[in-house]
Amino acid sequence: MSLMTDKQLKTVIPGKSGIIGGLDAAQVTSEVYGCSVYLHIGAVFRPGAKDGEVGSSGKPILQQHCLAEGETALIRTRETMRLDSSHAAIVLPSSTVSMQGLLMTNPGHVDPGYEGPL
């Protein structure tokens, strides 16, 4: 197993057949560095929100949201993954997320062949 370099990532991301959708050419230049791709929050869901409430599965929060102390949220990325059978991904929070006081409890391995948001 090896990690892709930024040069390798930049060749497999762009276009409809790329491994990460939702990044245009300018973003590939600015959001890919080292062996990392910076992903963005696309939607926020509040566990326990009733149907029709903001934060429910049918009405996600699509703007900046401030969590109350102790509140939990499910986050879906704006970008989507399109991994073929020979690529997997490792998802870890960036230090800037941790410095804001957010604890991610489910980062980890993304299986080869996975398609969809994280």
C-alpha positions, 0 to 999 in steps of 0.5 A: 500500500502507498499514498498518492502524492499531490501530483498523482491525486491531481491526475485522477481527480478532475473530470466526470471519471475522476475519483472525487467529484465536486471539485473544479480545476481551480479547486484541484489546484488549491485543495490538493496538497501533499497526499491530502484533499481538503473536503468541504461540509455539504450538509448537516443533519441533526440526530433526532430531528423529526421529518420536516424539521431543519436538520432532518434527512429531508431538510438538511442544514446547508449553511454554516451551523454552530453546534451547542455544547454537547450537541452532535451532528452528522456531516455529509461532504459536498464532494463525492468519492468514486473509487475504483477497485484498486483505490481506497481512501483514509479520512481524517479530520484536519487540525483546523477542525480539531482546533475549533473544538470538534471531535470526529468519531467516525473517520477512517477507511473508505472501501475500494469501489465506494461511490457517494459522499462521505 
